[in-house]
Amino acid sequence: METPEPSAAELVESVVRAGADAGYRIDRDTEGRLQITAINNEPVKHSLTFAVTDQELRAYYLRLAANTGKPVAASTPWQTWTLLMSAHLDEAVYEAEVLDRACMITVGETGFQPMPT
């Protein structure tokens, strides 16, 4: 039996959970978008706000889940999503810190990525 695809709310919650596991506090901004407000309990220097639609997040999930069973992935679509998305989130936060300016976190060809604002 195939497991159903996760809902948009489940995908968003998984991003928040992955962030928390990495030491990121993720809140909602005044427009309801996810925003990283602290890293390891230190307020972020520049805003890091997610600019990702439910459809983009779902497409991103499907793209990562397609790697299930491959050497860089895990044995189920959800585990693969969690593993790869978490790594991409860490990479995006690192790149945003290197840019040292406010960024929107978007979904690009290689996963989450910071786009300077």
C-alpha positions in Angstrom: 0.0 0.0 0.0 1.3 3.4 -1.0 1.4 6.1 1.7 -0.3 9.3 0.8 1.7 12.5 0.0 2.0 14.8 3.0 -0.2 17.9 3.2 1.2 21.4 2.9 0.8 21.8 6.6 2.8 18.6 7.3 5.6 19.8 5.0 5.7 23.2 6.7 5.8 21.6 10.1 8.7 19.4 8.9 10.6 22.5 7.9 10.0 24.1 11.3 11.0 20.8 13.1 14.2 20.5 11.0 15.0 24.1 11.8 14.5 23.5 15.5 16.7 20.4 15.3 19.4 22.6 13.8 19.1 25.3 16.4 16.9 27.7 14.4 13.9 29.4 15.9 11.3 29.7 13.2 8.4 32.0 13.8 5.8 33.6 11.5 6.2 37.2 10.3 3.3 39.7 10.2 2.2 38.3 6.8 2.2 34.7 8.1 5.4 33.6 6.4 8.0 31.4 8.1 10.9 33.4 9.3 14.1 32.4 11.0 14.4 34.7 14.0 17.3 33.2 15.9 20.2 30.7 15.5 21.4 28.9 18.6 19.4 31.4 20.7 21.1 34.4 19.1 18.8 36.8 17.1 19.6 36.8 13.5 21.5 39.8 12.2 19.4 40.1 9.0 15.9 38.8 8.3 15.6 35.3 6.8 12.0 35.0 5.5 10.7 32.1 3.5 9.0 33.0 0.2 7.7 29.5 -0.7 4.2 28.7 -1.8 2.4 25.4 -0.9 2.8 24.3 -4.5 6.5 25.0 -4.5 7.0 23.1 -1.3 5.0 20.2 -2.6 7.0 20.1 -5.9 10.2 20.3 -3.8 9.0 17.3 -1.7 8.2 15.3 -4.8 11.6 16.1 -6.3 13.4 15.0 -3.2 11.2 12.0 -2.6 12.1 10.7 -6.1 15.6 10.0 -4.7 14.3 7.4 -2.3 16.5 4.3 -2.2 19.4 6.0 -3.9 22.8 6.3 -2.1 22.3 9.9 -1.0 18.8 9.3 0.3 16.8 7.1 2.7 14.4 4.2 2.4 11.1 6.0 2.4 10.0 9.2 0.6 9.3 11.0 4.0 12.8 10.0 5.4 14.4 11.1 2.1 12.5 14.5 2.3 13.6 15.0 5.9 17.2 14.1 5.3 17.8 16.2 2.2 15.5 19.1 3.1 17.3 19.5 6.4 20.7 19.6 4.7 19.4 22.1 2.1 18.0 24.3 5.0 21.4 24.3 6.7 23.1 25.2 3.5 20.7 28.1 2.8 21.2 29.5 6.3 25.0 29.2 6.0 24.9 31.0 2.6 22.7 33.7 3.9 25.1 34.3 6.8 28.0 34.6 4.2 25.9 37.1 2.2 25.5 39.1 5.4 22.3 40.7 4.4 18.5 40.2 4.5 17.4 37.3 2.4 14.3 35.5 1.3 14.6 31.7 1.4 13.2 30.3 -1.8 13.2 26.9 -3.5 15.6 26.7 -6.3 17.0 24.0 -8.5 19.2 22.6 -5.6 16.6 23.1 -2.8 16.3 25.9 -0.3 18.5 28.9 -1.2 18.8 32.5 0.0 18.0 35.3 -2.3 19.2 38.8 -1.1 16.4 41.3 -0.7 
